Amino acid sequence: MVTPASAFEQRGVGIEADGSIVLERRQTAAPRPFAPQGQKADHILYHAANPTLTAVFANPGLIHAYDVFGAGPILEPGAWRLSLSVDGRPMRGYPPHSRVRGRLLAETWEAAGCRLTVTSFCDNTRNAVFQVFQARGFDERPHTVEASMRVSFLADEEQTTYALHYDERYGAIVAILGETSVEVAAPEGERQAVPTRAALVGAGCEPAEWRVSDPRAYLTYRLDVPAGGERAFCLVVTGGWSRSEHEALFQQAVQQWPQALAEAERHADWLAGRLQLEDRTLHSLFAAGLNAAISAYHEDHEGRFRGLLPSPDRGFRRAITLPADAYWCAQALLPFRPEMVRNEILALARAVHDDGSLALGVTAVARTDANLSPESGPYDWWPAACDSPSYFALLAHDYLAWTGDRALLDERVDERTIWEKVLACVDYLRGRDTNRDYLFEKRPDQPDWAYDVRRDDWVTYDLALHYQALKCTAQIALLRDEEETARDLATWAAGAQRAINERLWNEAKGYYVDYWRSYQGFVEDHASIDTVVALLYGLASEGQSHRHLAYLERTLETRHNDEQYYGDWGVMSCFPFYKERGDLAGPSAWAYSLHNGAAWPGWSGVYALAKLLHRTGDWRYPLERWWTYSLDQYWFTPSEYYAPPYDAPGVRQSAALYSWSAMPAAALILGGFGFWPNLAGDIVLRVPPWGDSRLSGIRFRGRSYDVEARGDTVSLLLDGDRIASDRHGLRVRLGRMPVRI
């Protein structure tokens, strides 16, 4: 039997010590955009993003897509073409060697006496996509490398290329792109116009040939490589803003591409350096997850938005931030980039209604539609969600625990402070409790993360989050010396804990049910992955936690579940599938799809975190099986979800480089090392179960900490100096002066 690890290795995928993923092809073949049904594609689609853009790179040497935040798509997706030749001989098929890390894809071809590498990347900040063509000779004769590309700018019924010409001043093709629109609100589908924009494509050297034919540009470059020497040029694509901005940006980029490449390499090195351990699978998934979390952060060129988007894979036609996704993504960002989380809180705060309701998603730009429904606000995407208010409160608490930045609570957004909005969110859900039994009732049309499943009345997932939000808000109130408020919230939290365990815990079978529709006497009692949140926050007893985890392990881990038909492919989101078919809509109406059984790397990370916290069961399987399965498919960035029964793109694998699919990386920090602080600054460090390792550069309340595990001893280091050490575990309070407690 082939083990999951050897399966991706047999497909030519390897993991290097620096976290790089490499693909070695023994035999090259002509590119295929999609595999025939039942077969696997041989190409790579690799996603990269920085705060201004998202790009998709593809074999062989293609810029598959390029979108600019707030300005929409610049290139026609999938239309880029490239042909390479060395000494007049075409380099056909896929590159024999591909390597991805961070924001880079490097592809290498070998010819007689010459090696050619094409490195596609973006740097940390610029709105520009780079491609470096680098040739090196290995014998005593010169070589000539020729690269010819076809660049297609987006042109459809919504956008036209008004002008396309070659500008000799820059040695570049200049495109003036027509007006387009981006989706700013759904499900209504309102769109916002984006004005005419410019784009440039070219290199620091003049092309040997060029031609334009709207909407396409054709460029050819030649490299004359001396015997035993090396030559390179860099192609730059930049667009989305005004022509003058991009002319200046283009000139800077083509001159400074070596610095941009070094910056991209440093980012990749930084990702790899946050965690050191011998296990390359865990190391690579950590780096990939952290990269996905950082890639979620975007800033609008006009200064209207700074926050976390779910996935750059969807481009920016739907510029929406989701409180649920942002909260789980933040668990990986808070130890390293807390300022990104701060900006996200402020972005979400704009959409908190006066009554404390908060939508499933928050648009980056306010809607201008004067015909808003009474329940909708200008930033709402699917109003009045049942989990978003809790996530907003939790996000504010966790940010405060990591940073100690109390000033955020008093910042005003639309004349109300963040603290007032947190209280309003918690009170909004309390107000949904119509019979005052501490369990708020969810309406059938109210969304939560499983938005196309009509779960209503008492939902374990929503109620468990509300319980934690009550506790966290009570703790913040105590920190602010608002004792009456803290007492009131703590009383409700205790009542909610009792009620949830009385109504939604199945003592006979030992697990929490998905939801209970009390007015019908209907219970959806299958295993649902989102019920695992009840185990993270002290709602369940230790005995309940162990029983519930054992039930999820038997039922949702596909290696143990012989009732599903597709073998060992990860952790399902639920099983058996939902009983009430009439309550399912969209893709979730299909078995194994979306919220009805698909595997979600983000939920796998939350589930692994629960196992690590409670030190029970096999933590490794949920932590890494989604990743080894992905590597076998050549998915080198974390997906939103996947479903093996389907072959259609977008159904088998959803959006790539997905923000909260960083949760497996967060689980290594929070559950493995135990670095998960409370408001007092207490942490309980552990020796992680994977053995000797080091977690580096954790930012906590203005200082930088490392955690080192060697043998049975865990140590805490401050700015490189060891400040505490003990066997098996270590409890400390971190502030200006760390204290053992």
N, C-alpha and C positions, 0 to 999 in steps of 0.2 A: 504494500500500500504506500502511495506517495504521501509524505507528510506535507502540511501546508507550507513549511519553509522551503523544502526541496522543490515544490511545484513552481514557485517563481524563479528559483535558481535554474531549473531546467528550461525555463523560458528565456534564459540569458540575462536575468536581472541579478545584479550584485549590489551589496552595500559596502561602502568604504568606511574607513575609520573616521573620516571627517564628516560623516553623515551624508555624503554624496550617494546618489543612486545612479548606477551605471547599467547600460544595456549593451551587451555584446551580441551582435548578430553574426552567426556563423556563415549564413548565406544571405546576400542582399536580394531583394525582390522589388518589383515596381510598386510604387505607393498605391494603396487602396484606401479611399476615404472612409469606407465602412466595410466591416467583414460580412461575408455571406451569413445567412441565418445559421446559428449554432456554432459559428467559428469566431475566433478572436481576431480583432484587428491587429496589425503589426506596426502601426504608426503610433507616435507619441503626440498628444496634445498637452502641452505644459503651460500652465497659467502663472502669470506673474503680475504683481500690482504694487504701486506705491500710492501715496495720498492723492495723486492727481489723475492716475490712469490705470487701466487694466489692459493687458496684452496676452495673447495666446500664441505660443510658438509651436511649430509642428515640424516633424521630419518630412522631407529633407530640406532644412534651411529656410523654412517658411515663417513669415509673420502672418499667422492665420487670422488674427483679429486685433484691433486696436480701438479702444473706446476712451473717451476723456470724460471725467466726472463733470456733470453739468453741461456738457456740450454734445454728448452722444457719440455714435460711431464715426470713425474717420475712414477706415478701410472696409471694403466689402469682405465679409467673413468668408474664408476659404478660397479667395480668388487669387492670392499671391502665388506666383510661379517662379521657380529658380532653376536654371541649368548651369552646371559646372563642368569645366573641362581642364585637364592638365596636359600640356603639350599637344593640344588638339584632340585628345582622347576624352570622350564624355565620361563623367562620373555618374553612373546610373544607379537607380535604386536608393535604398535607405543607407545612411552612413553605417559602417560596421561598428562604430563606437559612439554612443551617446552618453552624456553625463549631465545630470540636473542637480542643482543645489540652490536654495534661496530663490533669487530672481534670475537665475541663469540657466540656459540650455546650451551646452557645447557639443558639437557634432564633428567627428573626425573621419576623414577618408585617407586612405593610403594609396599612392600611385608609385610607379617605378621611380625611385630616387627622390620622392617628394611627399610631404604630408600637408594636408589642407584641413584647417579647423575653422568652422563657422560658429561663433558664439553670439547668441541672441540674448538680450538682457534689457532691463531698465535699472536705473540707479535709485537712490533713496528718495529723491524729491522732484527731479526734472520731469516735465511733460514731454518726454521724448523716448522713443524706442531705438535701441542700438543693435547693429549687427556688425561684428568684427570678422573680417575675412583675413586669415593669417596663413601664409604658406612658408614652408621651410624645406630647403633642399638638403639631401643627405649624400649626394655623390659629387663628382667633379665636373658636372655640366650644369648650365643654367636651365631654368624651367620657366614656362609661361602658364599662368593660371588665368582663366577667363570665367567671369561670373555674369550671367545675364538674368535679369529679373523683370517680371511684369507686375506692376503695382496697380491695383484697382481701387479707386476711391468709391465710396458708397454713392449709389445713384439708384433711386427707386421712385415710387409714386409720391413720396413725401419729400424727397430731396434730390436735387440735381447738381451736377458739377457745372457751375456757370462758366468757369474758365480753367484751362489747363495749359501751361506753357513752360518753356525752359528759360530760366533766368541766368544769364551768363555771369552776373555779379556774384552769384553764390554757387554756380555749378550745380543747380538743383531744379527739379520740377516743382513748380508752384501751382497749387490747386486752390480755387476759390469755391468753397462748397456752399450750396444753397441752403435755404432755411429748412429746418427739420423740426421735430417735436419729440419730447420725452414724456413718458407716462409718469404722472405725479400722484395719481390717486386711483385706487381700485377698491371694490369691484366696479365702481362707476366708469372707470377707464378714462378720466379726464386727462388731457395732454397739455403740455406747456410748450410754447414755441421757443425754439433756439435760433437766434439770428444767424446770418451768413458768417461763415468762419473760413479761415485759411489753413492750408496744410503745405508742408514742404517735405520733399524726399530727395536725398542726394548724399554725397560724400565730400570729404576734404580734398579729393582730387577730381579732376574733370573726367567725365565718362568717355570711354572710347567711342561709344555710339549712344544716341538717345532718339526717342520718337514719342510723340503724344497722339492719342486718339481717345477723346472723351468716352468714358471716364477713366481710361487707362494710360499709364506711362510705361515706357520700355527703356531700360537702362542697361548698358554693358560696361563692365570695368575689367581692366587687365592688370595683372601683377607680373612684372619681370623679376624673377628670383635668381640672384647670382649663385654660382656654384658654391654649395655649402652655406648659403646665406639665408636670410629671412626677410620677408616683406609683408606688410599688412595695410589694409585700408578699412575705414569704418563707415557703414551706411547709417544714416540717421533719418527717422521719420518723426515729424512733430506736427501737431495740428490741434484745432478746436477753438482757438482764440483769434485775436485780430492778426492781420498780416504783419504789422510792425513788430508785435510781440514774438511771432514765430521766426521772423527773419533774424532777430537778435538771438533768440534761443538756438536756432539752427547753427549760426556762426559760432556760438559758444560751444555747442555740443560737438561739432566736427573737430574743433581744436582741442577740446578737453576730454575726448573719449578715453584716453588711457586713465585719467583720473576717475572717470565715471565707472570704468571697468574695475578699477581697484576698489572703488566704493562698494560695488556690487559684490565683489569677492569678500570684502571685509564684513559685509552684512551676513553672508553665508558662514564665514568663520565665527561671527558672533553667535549665530544660531547654534552652531555645532558646539561652541564653547560653554554654553549655559549648563550642560549636563555632560559629565564624563563618566563613562562606564564601559565595560567590556562587551556587553550585549549590544551588537550592532542593530538588531531589529528595534529594540526599545530606543536606542539612541536616534535612529533615523526617524521613527514616528514622532519622537519628541521635537526634533528640529522641524519636521514637516508641519506639525500641529502649531508650534509657536509661529512659524512663518505664515500660516493661514490666519492666525489671530491678528498679527501685525498688518497683514495685507487687507484686513477688513476696514482699516481706518482710512477715511477719506475726508478731504477738505475742499470745499467749493471755491472756485477761482474768485467768485464775487464776495466771499466771506459770509455766505448765508447759512452754511452748514459745516459742522465738524463732528464727526461721529463714526459709528460702525455700521457698515452695510453687510447684509448676509453673505453675498458672494460676488466677486467681480466677474465670475463666469456668465452672469446674466447681463453683463454690460450695465449701462446706466439708464436704460429706457424706463426701468422701474427703480427709482432712487428712494428706497424705503429702508428705515432701520426698524428692527423688530426687538421689542424689549426682552422677549424670551431668549432669542439668539444672542443678544448683546450681553445678557447676564452670564450665560455660560461661557461665552468668548472672553468676558472680563476675568474669569478665573485664571486664564493663562496670561492675561495682560497685566493684571495688578502687581505681580511680583517684578515686572520689568518695565512696563510702560503705563504707570497709573494716570499720567496726564491724558492719555487717550480715553480712559474710562471717565475721567472728570468731564471731558467735552461731551461724551455720550450722555451723561446724566443731564447736562444742560440742554442737549438737543431733545431728549425725551420730555423734559419738563415743559417745553412749549406746548405739548399736546395734552397735558394733564388738565382735565376739565375742572370747573369749580366744584363739582360734586365728587371729584376724585376718580372718575372713570378715565380709562386710558385705552386707546385702540390697540388692536393686535399689531398694527404697524404704524409708524410715524413717517410721513413724507419728509423728504429733505427740504422741500420748498412749500410754502403755504399755498393752498388752492385759492383760486380767485373766483370760484363758482359762487354766485350769489344765491343759488337755490340749494343750499345745504339743508339736509334733513335736520329736524330738531335735535337729534342725538349726535350728529356729526359736527366736528370742528374742522378748521381749515387745514390741519395737519393729519387728519384721521384717515387711516386705511383699515377699514373694517372696525367700526367703533365698539366700545364697551366690552372689551375682552375680559375673561375671567381670571387670567393669569398675569396680564400685564401690570395691574396695580401692585400686586405682590412683588413682581420682579423689580419694579421701580424702587420700592422700599428696600428690598434686599440689596440692590445695587448701591444705593446710598450708604447703607450700613457697611457693606464689605469695603467700599472705597475708604470710608472713615477708619475702619479697622486697620487697613494697610498703611494709610498715609497720616492719620491723625489730623487731617485738614478740616477742622471744624468750621472754618470760614465758608466752606461750600454751602452749609446748611442755611446760612443767612443771606446768600446771594438771591437776588430777586429776578424772577422771570415772569413777565406780564403782571407785575405788581404784587406777586406773591413769592414768598421765600421757598427755597427747596424743602425746608423742614415743614412748612405749611402744606406743601404738595404731598410730601410723604404721609403726613397724618391724614390728608384727604383721601389718598389712595386706600389706606387701611380701613378708614371709616366707610368708604364706598362699598367695600365687600361686606363689612359688618351690616350695612344697611340692606344687603340682599338677603339677610337672614330674617325671613318673614315671621317665623314662629318662635324666634328667640331661643333656639336650642343650640346655639353656637355653630351651626352648620348652615352656611349660606346656600341658597338654592340657585343653581345655574339654569338659565333659560335655554331651551333647545336652540335658539338662533344666536346665542352668545358664543363667540369663538374662544378657543384657547389654542395651544400649539397644534392640536389635532383638529384643525379648523373645518375639515370636510367630513367629520364624524359628529353626528348630532347627539353627543353625550349631554345629558341634562340631569337636573336635580342635584344629587350628591356625588361629586366626582373626587376620588381619592387624591389625584394629582393636584387639582386646584385647591382643595381644602388643606392639604399638607403644606403647600406653598404659603397659603394664608396664615396658617399656624406659625410658620417661621417668620413671616413678615410681622405678625403681632409681637412675637418675642423680640425681634431685632429692633422694632420701633420703640418698644418699652425700654430697651437698653439705651437707645439714643436719648430718650426722654430723661432717664436717670443721669446720663452724662451732662445733660443740660439743666439738671436740678429741677426738672418738672415732675415731681414725685407723684402728684395726683394722676397725671396722664400716664405715667409708667405703671402705677398700680392698676388703673382701669384696663390698660392693654394686657398686662400680665394675667389679670383675672380672665379676660376673654381667651387668652392663649391656653390657660389651664382647662377652661371649659371646652375649647375646641379639641384639645388632646383627648379628653375623656370621651367626647361625643364621637370623634372619628374612630376611636378604638372600639366603642360599643356598636357602631352601626356598620362600619366598613371592614372590620377585621373578621375573617372567617377562622374561628378558633379551631374548628374540627379539621380543617385542611391546612391551616397554618400560613395564610397569606392575606394580603389586602386585595379586595375586589376592585375592579376598574371603576364602576359606578353603580349607583342604586337609584332607580327611578321609583321613588317611594309611592307616588300616587297611582302607579300601576302594579306595584309589587314585583317589578322586574329588576333583576340583578344581572349585570354583565360581569360574570365571575371568571372570565378567562385571565391568563397571565398578561399583564400589560407592563411594558418596560418603564413607563413614566411613574408607576407607583413606587419606584425605588427612591423617589425623593423623600418618602416617609421615613427612610432609614438614615438620612443624612443629618437630621436636625434634632434628634432626641425625641421625636414623637413616639417612635416604637421603643419597646424595651429591648434589651440585648437578646433575650430569648426570641421575641418576635422577629427581630432583625435576622437572626440566623435561620429561622424557619422560612421566612419570606425569601431570603437569598437562595436557599436550597431549592425552593419551588421554582424560582426564576431560572436557576441553573438547569433543572431537569426539563423545563418546558421551552424556554426561549433560546438556549444555546443549541444550535442546530446539530452539533456533534452528538447530543444526547437524544434528539427528537427524531424518531423514526417515522412519525406520522406526516412530516413534511417530506417532499420528494426530491430535494436537490442536494442532499449530502451535507457536508460541513462547510458552511459559508459565513458563519458569524452569529450574531445575536439578533433575533427577530424582535420587532417592536411589539408584537402581540401574538398569541396563539392560545387556543384555536382562534380563527378569524371571527369578526363580529357577528353575533347572532342575528341582529335586526338589520337585514339588507336594506330596508327602507330608510335607515338612518345614515346610509353611506352615500357620498356624492363624489364626483370627479374620479381621479385615479384610485382613491381609497375604496371604490366600489369593486375593485379587482383584488383578488386574493394575492398576497405577497407584496402589494404595491403601497407606496407612500405610508399612510398611518395604519394600514391594515396588514402589517406583517413584514414590511421591508426592514432591512438592517440600517441603522443610523449610527455612524461612528460617534456622534456626540453623545447619544444615549449609552453607547457601549462604554464611553469614558466615565459617565456618571455612575453606571453600574459597577465598573471597575473601582471607582473611588469608594463606593459603599463596601465592596469586598475588602479593600485595603484598610479602610477605617475599622471594620469589625473583625479583621484578621480571620476571615473564614472563607472556605471554598478556594477555587482556583482563580486568582486574580489575573493571571497572565492571559487566559483565553479571551476575556472581553477586552482587555487592554490592547492586544496586538492582532487578534484574528482578522478583524476588519482590514488591517494594514497589510498583512501577508496576502489576503484575498485581493486587495487592490493592486499590489505589486504584480501579482500574476496576470492582471488585466492591463498592465501598463498604465494604471492610474497613479501618478506620482505626486499628486496633491490630494488632501482629504476631500471626499465627496460629502454631499448633504445626506444622501441615502442611496442604497442600491438594492436591486431585486433580480436575482439570477434567472427567474423564469422568462424574462423579457429580453428581446434583442434590439428593440427600437432605441436609438440614441435618445437620452432624456427620460427614458422609462427604466431601462436597466440601470443606468447611472444618472443621478441627478447632478445638480450644479457642483462644480469642482472648486477647490480652494475655499471651502466653506468655513465660515467664521467659527461657529460653535462646535465644529468637528475638531477644534483644538482641545476639547475636554480631556481626551486621553493624556495629552501633555500635562494639563493641569492636575490630573489624578496622580501623576508621578510626584508632583510637588506637594500637593495637599494631603494625599493619602499615603504615599510611599515614604516621604521624608517627614511628614507631619507639620510642615510649615504652613499653618492655617490659623492666623491670629484672630483673637477676639478684640473687642473694643479696649480692653485693659492692656492689650499688647502681649498677652500670654500666648505662648506656643508650646507644644509638646512634641519635641523632635524624636524621631525613631530611626532605628537602623532599618533601611528598606529591605524588603524580602529578596531583592535581586543582588544584594551583597555590596561589595566595595564600589563606591561611586562618590561623585562630588557634584553638588549643585552650586553654581557660581553666580555672583552678581545680583543677588536678590535685593531689591530696593525696598526698605522698610523704614518709614518715618524719617526720611532724610539721610539714611545710612545704607551702606552696602555690606551685605552678609554673604558668607559661603557656609554651606553645610557639607561636612565630610564624614563618610562612613567607612571605617576600616575594621574588618573583623566584626566583633560584637560591640564596638564603640562608636558613638556618634559625637561629633565635635561641631561647635559653632565658632566661626571666625568672623571678626569685624575688621573690615579694611585690611584683610590679609593676616591679622593677628588672632591666634587662638584665644578665645575668652571663656569657653566652658567646654567640658568634655565629660562623658559618663558612659557606662556600659548600658546597652539595650535601649536606653531612652534618656531624655533630658528635658526638664521643664524649666523654662525661663520666662521672665517678663522683660520685654525689650522696650526701652525708652531712651532717654538721653544717657542713662547709665543702666546697662543690662543687669538684672538681678536674678539669681537662682531662687526658685520658689518650690 
